[in-house]
Amino acid sequence: MKEALFQMLTGAIGTLGFVMIAHIRTKHLAVASLGGFLGWMLFLPGYLMTQSVFLPNLFAAMAVYTWSEIMARTRKAPVTVFLVPGILPLLPGSFLYYTMQALMAEEMALFNHFATTTVAVTLGISCGIVGASVLFSYFIKTIARLKLAKTARNKRKTK
């Protein structure tokens, strides 16, 4: 439990470092860093239960995207201000490094293993973002249609 909490905190601290280097506005520093914490907090239990990287990354990316949309709307900032830092701890940096290292050492079995893992992580993140984006836009459009229908009903009642 302590190790998991430590990993989540270091994910948030690493995200804070990225946010500072990327010159995100000061008023968004803490919230953008919280995205890294959220992403890793959702990924880690899924990974520990399944020992798979695709589904935990998919669900973590979906949650981070949804959270980023909500933060962008409440804080009046672009979604990417919160999305990019949020998915940062999920990125397959070590897997990509080991993939290239195995390729250079001509260890094809190891290369295949790490390349497959790298692709699975990347697909999980990208499918999660796209899936959440589609669902979120559908949700927003449905709410807008309901508001429009309610307004039309109110206008008919007043006539």
CNS distance restraints for C-alpha pairs under 8 A (distance, minus, plus):
assign (resid   1 and name CA) (resid   5 and name CA) 6.28 0.50 0.50
assign (resid   2 and name CA) (resid   6 and name CA) 6.02 0.50 0.50
assign (resid   3 and name CA) (resid   7 and name CA) 6.13 0.50 0.50
assign (resid   4 and name CA) (resid   8 and name CA) 6.27 0.50 0.50
assign (resid   4 and name CA) (resid  44 and name CA) 7.40 0.50 0.50
assign (resid   5 and name CA) (resid   9 and name CA) 6.17 0.50 0.50
assign (resid   6 and name CA) (resid  10 and name CA) 6.10 0.50 0.50
assign (resid   7 and name CA) (resid  11 and name CA) 6.04 0.50 0.50
assign (resid   7 and name CA) (resid  40 and name CA) 7.79 0.50 0.50
assign (resid   8 and name CA) (resid  12 and name CA) 6.32 0.50 0.50
assign (resid   8 and name CA) (resid  36 and name CA) 7.92 0.50 0.50
assign (resid   8 and name CA) (resid  37 and name CA) 5.27 0.50 0.50
assign (resid   8 and name CA) (resid  38 and name CA) 7.93 0.50 0.50
assign (resid   8 and name CA) (resid  40 and name CA) 5.78 0.50 0.50
assign (resid   8 and name CA) (resid  41 and name CA) 5.89 0.50 0.50
assign (resid   9 and name CA) (resid  13 and name CA) 6.15 0.50 0.50
assign (resid   9 and name CA) (resid  37 and name CA) 6.47 0.50 0.50
assign (resid  10 and name CA) (resid  14 and name CA) 5.87 0.50 0.50
assign (resid  11 and name CA) (resid  15 and name CA) 6.04 0.50 0.50
assign (resid  11 and name CA) (resid  36 and name CA) 5.66 0.50 0.50
assign (resid  11 and name CA) (resid  37 and name CA) 5.65 0.50 0.50
assign (resid  11 and name CA) (resid  40 and name CA) 6.70 0.50 0.50
assign (resid  11 and name CA) (resid  89 and name CA) 5.81 0.50 0.50
assign (resid  12 and name CA) (resid  16 and name CA) 6.10 0.50 0.50
assign (resid  12 and name CA) (resid  33 and name CA) 5.31 0.50 0.50
assign (resid  12 and name CA) (resid  34 and name CA) 6.05 0.50 0.50
assign (resid  12 and name CA) (resid  35 and name CA) 7.46 0.50 0.50
assign (resid  12 and name CA) (resid  36 and name CA) 4.99 0.50 0.50
assign (resid  12 and name CA) (resid  37 and name CA) 4.62 0.50 0.50
assign (resid  13 and name CA) (resid  17 and name CA) 6.35 0.50 0.50
assign (resid  13 and name CA) (resid  33 and name CA) 7.13 0.50 0.50
assign (resid  14 and name CA) (resid  18 and name CA) 6.41 0.50 0.50
assign (resid  14 and name CA) (resid  89 and name CA) 7.88 0.50 0.50
assign (resid  15 and name CA) (resid  19 and name CA) 6.08 0.50 0.50
assign (resid  15 and name CA) (resid  32 and name CA) 7.75 0.50 0.50
assign (resid  15 and name CA) (resid  33 and name CA) 5.19 0.50 0.50
assign (resid  15 and name CA) (resid  36 and name CA) 5.65 0.50 0.50
assign (resid  15 and name CA) (resid  85 and name CA) 5.75 0.50 0.50
assign (resid  15 and name CA) (resid  86 and name CA) 7.50 0.50 0.50
assign (resid  15 and name CA) (resid  88 and name CA) 6.74 0.50 0.50
assign (resid  15 and name CA) (resid  89 and name CA) 7.28 0.50 0.50
assign (resid  16 and name CA) (resid  20 and name CA) 6.14 0.50 0.50
assign (resid  16 and name CA) (resid  29 and name CA) 6.80 0.50 0.50
assign (resid  16 and name CA) (resid  30 and name CA) 7.44 0.50 0.50
assign (resid  16 and name CA) (resid  32 and name CA) 7.48 0.50 0.50
assign (resid  16 and name CA) (resid  33 and name CA) 4.90 0.50 0.50
assign (resid  17 and name CA) (resid  21 and name CA) 6.24 0.50 0.50
assign (resid  18 and name CA) (resid  22 and name CA) 6.00 0.50 0.50
assign (resid  18 and name CA) (resid  85 and name CA) 7.14 0.50 0.50
assign (resid  19 and name CA) (resid  23 and name CA) 6.31 0.50 0.50
assign (resid  19 and name CA) (resid  24 and name CA) 5.64 0.50 0.50
assign (resid  19 and name CA) (resid  29 and name CA) 6.54 0.50 0.50
assign (resid  19 and name CA) (resid  32 and name CA) 7.15 0.50 0.50
assign (resid  19 and name CA) (resid  33 and name CA) 7.11 0.50 0.50
assign (resid  19 and name CA) (resid  85 and name CA) 6.65 0.50 0.50
assign (resid  20 and name CA) (resid  24 and name CA) 6.23 0.50 0.50
assign (resid  20 and name CA) (resid  29 and name CA) 7.36 0.50 0.50
assign (resid  24 and name CA) (resid  28 and name CA) 6.69 0.50 0.50
assign (resid  24 and name CA) (resid  29 and name CA) 6.61 0.50 0.50
assign (resid  24 and name CA) (resid  81 and name CA) 7.05 0.50 0.50
assign (resid  25 and name CA) (resid  29 and name CA) 6.62 0.50 0.50
assign (resid  28 and name CA) (resid  32 and name CA) 5.82 0.50 0.50
assign (resid  29 and name CA) (resid  33 and name CA) 6.10 0.50 0.50
assign (resid  30 and name CA) (resid  34 and name CA) 6.15 0.50 0.50
assign (resid  31 and name CA) (resid  35 and name CA) 6.76 0.50 0.50
assign (resid  31 and name CA) (resid  82 and name CA) 7.53 0.50 0.50
assign (resid  32 and name CA) (resid  36 and name CA) 7.43 0.50 0.50
assign (resid  32 and name CA) (resid  81 and name CA) 6.87 0.50 0.50
assign (resid  32 and name CA) (resid  82 and name CA) 4.90 0.50 0.50
assign (resid  32 and name CA) (resid  83 and name CA) 7.96 0.50 0.50
assign (resid  32 and name CA) (resid  85 and name CA) 6.12 0.50 0.50
assign (resid  32 and name CA) (resid  86 and name CA) 6.82 0.50 0.50
assign (resid  33 and name CA) (resid  37 and name CA) 6.86 0.50 0.50
assign (resid  33 and name CA) (resid  85 and name CA) 6.62 0.50 0.50
assign (resid  33 and name CA) (resid  86 and name CA) 7.12 0.50 0.50
assign (resid  34 and name CA) (resid  38 and name CA) 6.11 0.50 0.50
assign (resid  34 and name CA) (resid  86 and name CA) 7.41 0.50 0.50
assign (resid  35 and name CA) (resid  39 and name CA) 6.03 0.50 0.50
assign (resid  35 and name CA) (resid  64 and name CA) 6.44 0.50 0.50
assign (resid  35 and name CA) (resid  67 and name CA) 7.73 0.50 0.50
assign (resid  35 and name CA) (resid  68 and name CA) 7.68 0.50 0.50
assign (resid  35 and name CA) (resid  82 and name CA) 6.62 0.50 0.50
assign (resid  35 and name CA) (resid  83 and name CA) 7.42 0.50 0.50
assign (resid  35 and name CA) (resid  85 and name CA) 6.41 0.50 0.50
assign (resid  35 and name CA) (resid  86 and name CA) 3.97 0.50 0.50
assign (resid  35 and name CA) (resid  87 and name CA) 7.46 0.50 0.50
assign (resid  36 and name CA) (resid  40 and name CA) 6.21 0.50 0.50
assign (resid  36 and name CA) (resid  85 and name CA) 6.02 0.50 0.50
assign (resid  36 and name CA) (resid  86 and name CA) 4.22 0.50 0.50
assign (resid  36 and name CA) (resid  87 and name CA) 6.34 0.50 0.50
assign (resid  36 and name CA) (resid  88 and name CA) 6.47 0.50 0.50
assign (resid  36 and name CA) (resid  89 and name CA) 5.94 0.50 0.50
assign (resid  37 and name CA) (resid  41 and name CA) 5.86 0.50 0.50
assign (resid  37 and name CA) (resid  86 and name CA) 7.55 0.50 0.50
assign (resid  38 and name CA) (resid  42 and name CA) 6.19 0.50 0.50
assign (resid  38 and name CA) (resid  60 and name CA) 7.94 0.50 0.50
assign (resid  38 and name CA) (resid  64 and name CA) 6.95 0.50 0.50
assign (resid  38 and name CA) (resid  86 and name CA) 7.27 0.50 0.50
assign (resid  39 and name CA) (resid  43 and name CA) 6.14 0.50 0.50
assign (resid  39 and name CA) (resid  60 and name CA) 5.25 0.50 0.50
assign (resid  39 and name CA) (resid  61 and name CA) 6.80 0.50 0.50
assign (resid  39 and name CA) (resid  63 and name CA) 7.38 0.50 0.50
assign (resid  39 and name CA) (resid  64 and name CA) 5.90 0.50 0.50
assign (resid  39 and name CA) (resid  86 and name CA) 5.97 0.50 0.50
assign (resid  39 and name CA) (resid  87 and name CA) 6.30 0.50 0.50
assign (resid  39 and name CA) (resid  89 and name CA) 7.09 0.50 0.50
assign (resid  39 and name CA) (resid  90 and name CA) 6.99 0.50 0.50
assign (resid  40 and name CA) (resid  44 and name CA) 5.83 0.50 0.50
assign (resid  40 and name CA) (resid  60 and name CA) 7.39 0.50 0.50
assign (resid  40 and name CA) (resid  89 and name CA) 6.35 0.50 0.50
assign (resid  40 and name CA) (resid  90 and name CA) 6.79 0.50 0.50
assign (resid  41 and name CA) (resid  45 and name CA) 7.27 0.50 0.50
assign (resid  42 and name CA) (resid  46 and name CA) 6.97 0.50 0.50
assign (resid  42 and name CA) (resid  56 and name CA) 7.33 0.50 0.50
assign (resid  42 and name CA) (resid  59 and name CA) 7.53 0.50 0.50
assign (resid  42 and name CA) (resid  60 and name CA) 5.28 0.50 0.50
assign (resid  43 and name CA) (resid  47 and name CA) 6.14 0.50 0.50
assign (resid  43 and name CA) (resid  56 and name CA) 4.91 0.50 0.50
assign (resid  43 and name CA) (resid  57 and name CA) 5.93 0.50 0.50
assign (resid  43 and name CA) (resid  59 and name CA) 7.50 0.50 0.50
assign (resid  43 and name CA) (resid  60 and name CA) 5.40 0.50 0.50
assign (resid  43 and name CA) (resid  90 and name CA) 7.77 0.50 0.50
assign (resid  44 and name CA) (resid  48 and name CA) 6.09 0.50 0.50
assign (resid  44 and name CA) (resid  56 and name CA) 7.49 0.50 0.50
assign (resid  45 and name CA) (resid  49 and name CA) 6.11 0.50 0.50
assign (resid  46 and name CA) (resid  50 and name CA) 6.07 0.50 0.50
assign (resid  46 and name CA) (resid  51 and name CA) 7.77 0.50 0.50
assign (resid  46 and name CA) (resid  52 and name CA) 7.96 0.50 0.50
assign (resid  46 and name CA) (resid  55 and name CA) 7.63 0.50 0.50
assign (resid  46 and name CA) (resid  56 and name CA) 5.00 0.50 0.50
assign (resid  47 and name CA) (resid  51 and name CA) 4.93 0.50 0.50
assign (resid  47 and name CA) (resid  52 and name CA) 5.69 0.50 0.50
assign (resid  47 and name CA) (resid  53 and name CA) 6.20 0.50 0.50
assign (resid  47 and name CA) (resid  56 and name CA) 5.83 0.50 0.50
assign (resid  52 and name CA) (resid  56 and name CA) 7.22 0.50 0.50
assign (resid  53 and name CA) (resid  57 and name CA) 6.08 0.50 0.50
assign (resid  53 and name CA) (resid 117 and name CA) 7.26 0.50 0.50
assign (resid  53 and name CA) (resid 120 and name CA) 6.57 0.50 0.50
assign (resid  53 and name CA) (resid 121 and name CA) 5.76 0.50 0.50
assign (resid  53 and name CA) (resid 124 and name CA) 7.62 0.50 0.50
assign (resid  54 and name CA) (resid  58 and name CA) 6.06 0.50 0.50
assign (resid  54 and name CA) (resid 120 and name CA) 5.22 0.50 0.50
assign (resid  54 and name CA) (resid 121 and name CA) 5.40 0.50 0.50
assign (resid  54 and name CA) (resid 123 and name CA) 7.15 0.50 0.50
assign (resid  54 and name CA) (resid 124 and name CA) 4.74 0.50 0.50
assign (resid  54 and name CA) (resid 125 and name CA) 7.95 0.50 0.50
assign (resid  55 and name CA) (resid  59 and name CA) 6.16 0.50 0.50
assign (resid  55 and name CA) (resid 124 and name CA) 6.35 0.50 0.50
assign (resid  56 and name CA) (resid  60 and name CA) 5.96 0.50 0.50
assign (resid  56 and name CA) (resid 124 and name CA) 7.69 0.50 0.50
assign (resid  57 and name CA) (resid  61 and name CA) 5.84 0.50 0.50
assign (resid  57 and name CA) (resid  90 and name CA) 6.81 0.50 0.50
assign (resid  57 and name CA) (resid 121 and name CA) 6.30 0.50 0.50
assign (resid  57 and name CA) (resid 124 and name CA) 5.02 0.50 0.50
assign (resid  57 and name CA) (resid 125 and name CA) 5.41 0.50 0.50
assign (resid  57 and name CA) (resid 128 and name CA) 7.39 0.50 0.50
assign (resid  58 and name CA) (resid  62 and name CA) 6.18 0.50 0.50
assign (resid  58 and name CA) (resid 123 and name CA) 7.88 0.50 0.50
assign (resid  58 and name CA) (resid 124 and name CA) 4.23 0.50 0.50
assign (resid  58 and name CA) (resid 125 and name CA) 5.24 0.50 0.50
assign (resid  58 and name CA) (resid 126 and name CA) 7.62 0.50 0.50
assign (resid  58 and name CA) (resid 127 and name CA) 6.36 0.50 0.50
assign (resid  58 and name CA) (resid 128 and name CA) 4.37 0.50 0.50
assign (resid  58 and name CA) (resid 129 and name CA) 7.80 0.50 0.50
assign (resid  59 and name CA) (resid  63 and name CA) 6.17 0.50 0.50
assign (resid  59 and name CA) (resid 128 and name CA) 6.20 0.50 0.50
assign (resid  60 and name CA) (resid  64 and name CA) 6.08 0.50 0.50
assign (resid  60 and name CA) (resid 125 and name CA) 7.80 0.50 0.50
assign (resid  60 and name CA) (resid 128 and name CA) 7.49 0.50 0.50
assign (resid  61 and name CA) (resid  65 and name CA) 5.97 0.50 0.50
assign (resid  61 and name CA) (resid  87 and name CA) 6.49 0.50 0.50
assign (resid  61 and name CA) (resid 124 and name CA) 7.63 0.50 0.50
assign (resid  61 and name CA) (resid 125 and name CA) 5.30 0.50 0.50
assign (resid  61 and name CA) (resid 126 and name CA) 7.68 0.50 0.50
assign (resid  61 and name CA) (resid 128 and name CA) 4.93 0.50 0.50
assign (resid  61 and name CA) (resid 129 and name CA) 5.66 0.50 0.50
assign (resid  62 and name CA) (resid  66 and name CA) 6.20 0.50 0.50
assign (resid  62 and name CA) (resid 125 and name CA) 7.96 0.50 0.50
assign (resid  62 and name CA) (resid 128 and name CA) 4.53 0.50 0.50
assign (resid  62 and name CA) (resid 129 and name CA) 5.40 0.50 0.50
assign (resid  62 and name CA) (resid 131 and name CA) 6.99 0.50 0.50
assign (resid  62 and name CA) (resid 132 and name CA) 5.03 0.50 0.50
assign (resid  63 and name CA) (resid  67 and name CA) 6.01 0.50 0.50
assign (resid  63 and name CA) (resid 132 and name CA) 7.70 0.50 0.50
assign (resid  64 and name CA) (resid  68 and name CA) 5.92 0.50 0.50
assign (resid  64 and name CA) (resid  83 and name CA) 6.54 0.50 0.50
assign (resid  64 and name CA) (resid  86 and name CA) 5.94 0.50 0.50
assign (resid  64 and name CA) (resid  87 and name CA) 6.93 0.50 0.50
assign (resid  65 and name CA) (resid  69 and name CA) 6.20 0.50 0.50
assign (resid  65 and name CA) (resid  83 and name CA) 5.93 0.50 0.50
assign (resid  65 and name CA) (resid 128 and name CA) 7.97 0.50 0.50
assign (resid  65 and name CA) (resid 129 and name CA) 5.86 0.50 0.50
assign (resid  65 and name CA) (resid 132 and name CA) 6.41 0.50 0.50
assign (resid  65 and name CA) (resid 133 and name CA) 7.20 0.50 0.50
assign (resid  66 and name CA) (resid  70 and name CA) 6.33 0.50 0.50
assign (resid  66 and name CA) (resid 132 and name CA) 6.48 0.50 0.50
assign (resid  66 and name CA) (resid 133 and name CA) 7.68 0.50 0.50
assign (resid  66 and name CA) (resid 136 and name CA) 7.12 0.50 0.50
assign (resid  67 and name CA) (resid  71 and name CA) 6.10 0.50 0.50
assign (resid  68 and name CA) (resid  72 and name CA) 5.91 0.50 0.50
assign (resid  68 and name CA) (resid  79 and name CA) 5.63 0.50 0.50
assign (resid  68 and name CA) (resid  80 and name CA) 7.59 0.50 0.50
assign (resid  68 and name CA) (resid  81 and name CA) 7.98 0.50 0.50
assign (resid  68 and name CA) (resid  82 and name CA) 5.03 0.50 0.50
assign (resid  68 and name CA) (resid  83 and name CA) 5.31 0.50 0.50
assign (resid  68 and name CA) (resid  86 and name CA) 7.84 0.50 0.50
assign (resid  69 and name CA) (resid  73 and name CA) 6.23 0.50 0.50
assign (resid  69 and name CA) (resid  79 and name CA) 5.62 0.50 0.50
assign (resid  70 and name CA) (resid  74 and name CA) 6.17 0.50 0.50
assign (resid  71 and name CA) (resid  75 and name CA) 5.70 0.50 0.50
assign (resid  71 and name CA) (resid  76 and name CA) 7.84 0.50 0.50
assign (resid  71 and name CA) (resid  77 and name CA) 7.88 0.50 0.50
assign (resid  71 and name CA) (resid  79 and name CA) 7.64 0.50 0.50
assign (resid  71 and name CA) (resid  82 and name CA) 7.29 0.50 0.50
assign (resid  72 and name CA) (resid  76 and name CA) 5.37 0.50 0.50
assign (resid  72 and name CA) (resid  77 and name CA) 4.79 0.50 0.50
assign (resid  72 and name CA) (resid  78 and name CA) 5.60 0.50 0.50
assign (resid  72 and name CA) (resid  79 and name CA) 5.09 0.50 0.50
assign (resid  72 and name CA) (resid  81 and name CA) 7.80 0.50 0.50
assign (resid  72 and name CA) (resid  82 and name CA) 7.24 0.50 0.50
assign (resid  73 and name CA) (resid  77 and name CA) 6.87 0.50 0.50
assign (resid  77 and name CA) (resid  81 and name CA) 6.97 0.50 0.50
assign (resid  78 and name CA) (resid  82 and name CA) 7.75 0.50 0.50
assign (resid  79 and name CA) (resid  83 and name CA) 5.98 0.50 0.50
assign (resid  80 and name CA) (resid  84 and name CA) 5.56 0.50 0.50
assign (resid  81 and name CA) (resid  85 and name CA) 7.16 0.50 0.50
assign (resid  82 and name CA) (resid  86 and name CA) 6.00 0.50 0.50
assign (resid  83 and name CA) (resid  87 and name CA) 6.29 0.50 0.50
assign (resid  84 and name CA) (resid  88 and name CA) 6.21 0.50 0.50
assign (resid  85 and name CA) (resid  89 and name CA) 7.95 0.50 0.50
assign (resid  87 and name CA) (resid  91 and name CA) 6.64 0.50 0.50
assign (resid  87 and name CA) (resid 125 and name CA) 7.76 0.50 0.50
assign (resid  90 and name CA) (resid 121 and name CA) 7.88 0.50 0.50
assign (resid  90 and name CA) (resid 125 and name CA) 7.63 0.50 0.50
assign (resid  91 and name CA) (resid 121 and name CA) 7.31 0.50 0.50
assign (resid  91 and name CA) (resid 122 and name CA) 7.25 0.50 0.50
assign (resid  92 and name CA) (resid  96 and name CA) 6.04 0.50 0.50
assign (resid  92 and name CA) (resid 118 and name CA) 5.89 0.50 0.50
assign (resid  92 and name CA) (resid 121 and name CA) 6.32 0.50 0.50
assign (resid  92 and name CA) (resid 122 and name CA) 7.10 0.50 0.50
assign (resid  93 and name CA) (resid  97 and name CA) 6.21 0.50 0.50
assign (resid  94 and name CA) (resid  98 and name CA) 6.15 0.50 0.50
assign (resid  95 and name CA) (resid  99 and name CA) 6.01 0.50 0.50
assign (resid  95 and name CA) (resid 114 and name CA) 5.74 0.50 0.50
assign (resid  95 and name CA) (resid 115 and name CA) 7.42 0.50 0.50
assign (resid  95 and name CA) (resid 117 and name CA) 6.87 0.50 0.50
assign (resid  95 and name CA) (resid 118 and name CA) 5.55 0.50 0.50
assign (resid  96 and name CA) (resid 100 and name CA) 6.30 0.50 0.50
assign (resid  96 and name CA) (resid 114 and name CA) 7.16 0.50 0.50
assign (resid  96 and name CA) (resid 115 and name CA) 7.13 0.50 0.50
assign (resid  96 and name CA) (resid 118 and name CA) 5.97 0.50 0.50
assign (resid  97 and name CA) (resid 101 and name CA) 6.13 0.50 0.50
assign (resid  98 and name CA) (resid 102 and name CA) 6.00 0.50 0.50
assign (resid  98 and name CA) (resid 111 and name CA) 7.67 0.50 0.50
assign (resid  98 and name CA) (resid 114 and name CA) 6.45 0.50 0.50
assign (resid  99 and name CA) (resid 103 and name CA) 6.22 0.50 0.50
assign (resid  99 and name CA) (resid 110 and name CA) 7.50 0.50 0.50
assign (resid  99 and name CA) (resid 111 and name CA) 5.12 0.50 0.50
assign (resid  99 and name CA) (resid 112 and name CA) 7.72 0.50 0.50
assign (resid  99 and name CA) (resid 113 and name CA) 7.96 0.50 0.50
assign (resid  99 and name CA) (resid 114 and name CA) 4.94 0.50 0.50
assign (resid  99 and name CA) (resid 115 and name CA) 5.45 0.50 0.50
assign (resid  99 and name CA) (resid 118 and name CA) 7.87 0.50 0.50
assign (resid 100 and name CA) (resid 104 and name CA) 6.13 0.50 0.50
assign (resid 100 and name CA) (resid 111 and name CA) 7.39 0.50 0.50
assign (resid 101 and name CA) (resid 105 and name CA) 6.18 0.50 0.50
assign (resid 101 and name CA) (resid 111 and name CA) 7.96 0.50 0.50
assign (resid 102 and name CA) (resid 106 and name CA) 5.95 0.50 0.50
assign (resid 102 and name CA) (resid 107 and name CA) 5.13 0.50 0.50
assign (resid 102 and name CA) (resid 108 and name CA) 6.86 0.50 0.50
assign (resid 102 and name CA) (resid 110 and name CA) 5.93 0.50 0.50
assign (resid 102 and name CA) (resid 111 and name CA) 4.90 0.50 0.50
assign (resid 103 and name CA) (resid 107 and name CA) 6.15 0.50 0.50
assign (resid 103 and name CA) (resid 108 and name CA) 6.63 0.50 0.50
assign (resid 103 and name CA) (resid 111 and name CA) 5.61 0.50 0.50
assign (resid 106 and name CA) (resid 111 and name CA) 7.92 0.50 0.50
assign (resid 107 and name CA) (resid 111 and name CA) 6.05 0.50 0.50
assign (resid 108 and name CA) (resid 112 and name CA) 5.97 0.50 0.50
assign (resid 109 and name CA) (resid 113 and name CA) 6.34 0.50 0.50
assign (resid 110 and name CA) (resid 114 and name CA) 6.23 0.50 0.50
assign (resid 111 and name CA) (resid 115 and name CA) 5.83 0.50 0.50
assign (resid 112 and name CA) (resid 116 and name CA) 5.97 0.50 0.50
assign (resid 113 and name CA) (resid 117 and name CA) 6.33 0.50 0.50
assign (resid 114 and name CA) (resid 118 and name CA) 6.03 0.50 0.50
assign (resid 115 and name CA) (resid 119 and name CA) 6.18 0.50 0.50
assign (resid 116 and name CA) (resid 120 and name CA) 6.11 0.50 0.50
assign (resid 117 and name CA) (resid 121 and name CA) 6.18 0.50 0.50
assign (resid 118 and name CA) (resid 122 and name CA) 6.17 0.50 0.50
assign (resid 119 and name CA) (resid 123 and name CA) 5.94 0.50 0.50
assign (resid 120 and name CA) (resid 124 and name CA) 5.97 0.50 0.50
assign (resid 121 and name CA) (resid 125 and name CA) 6.25 0.50 0.50
assign (resid 122 and name CA) (resid 126 and name CA) 6.13 0.50 0.50
assign (resid 123 and name CA) (resid 127 and name CA) 5.74 0.50 0.50
assign (resid 124 and name CA) (resid 128 and name CA) 5.92 0.50 0.50
assign (resid 125 and name CA) (resid 129 and name CA) 6.25 0.50 0.50
assign (resid 126 and name CA) (resid 130 and name CA) 6.13 0.50 0.50
assign (resid 127 and name CA) (resid 131 and name CA) 5.76 0.50 0.50
assign (resid 128 and name CA) (resid 132 and name CA) 5.97 0.50 0.50
assign (resid 129 and name CA) (resid 133 and name CA) 5.96 0.50 0.50
assign (resid 130 and name CA) (resid 134 and name CA) 6.20 0.50 0.50
assign (resid 131 and name CA) (resid 135 and name CA) 6.24 0.50 0.50
assign (resid 132 and name CA) (resid 136 and name CA) 5.82 0.50 0.50
assign (resid 133 and name CA) (resid 137 and name CA) 6.02 0.50 0.50
assign (resid 134 and name CA) (resid 138 and name CA) 6.12 0.50 0.50
assign (resid 135 and name CA) (resid 139 and name CA) 6.09 0.50 0.50
assign (resid 136 and name CA) (resid 140 and name CA) 6.17 0.50 0.50
assign (resid 137 and name CA) (resid 141 and name CA) 6.09 0.50 0.50
assign (resid 138 and name CA) (resid 142 and name CA) 6.09 0.50 0.50
assign (resid 139 and name CA) (resid 143 and name CA) 6.27 0.50 0.50
assign (resid 140 and name CA) (resid 144 and name CA) 6.20 0.50 0.50
assign (resid 141 and name CA) (resid 145 and name CA) 6.15 0.50 0.50
assign (resid 142 and name CA) (resid 146 and name CA) 6.19 0.50 0.50
assign (resid 143 and name CA) (resid 147 and name CA) 6.20 0.50 0.50
assign (resid 144 and name CA) (resid 148 and name CA) 6.13 0.50 0.50
assign (resid 145 and name CA) (resid 149 and name CA) 6.09 0.50 0.50
assign (resid 146 and name CA) (resid 150 and name CA) 6.12 0.50 0.50
assign (resid 147 and name CA) (resid 151 and name CA) 6.13 0.50 0.50
assign (resid 148 and name CA) (resid 152 and name CA) 6.20 0.50 0.50
assign (resid 149 and name CA) (resid 153 and name CA) 6.21 0.50 0.50
assign (resid 150 and name CA) (resid 154 and name CA) 6.19 0.50 0.50
assign (resid 151 and name CA) (resid 155 and name CA) 6.24 0.50 0.50
assign (resid 152 and name CA) (resid 156 and name CA) 6.31 0.50 0.50
assign (resid 153 and name CA) (resid 157 and name CA) 6.26 0.50 0.50
assign (resid 154 and name CA) (resid 158 and name CA) 6.37 0.50 0.50
assign (resid 155 and name CA) (resid 159 and name CA) 6.55 0.50 0.50
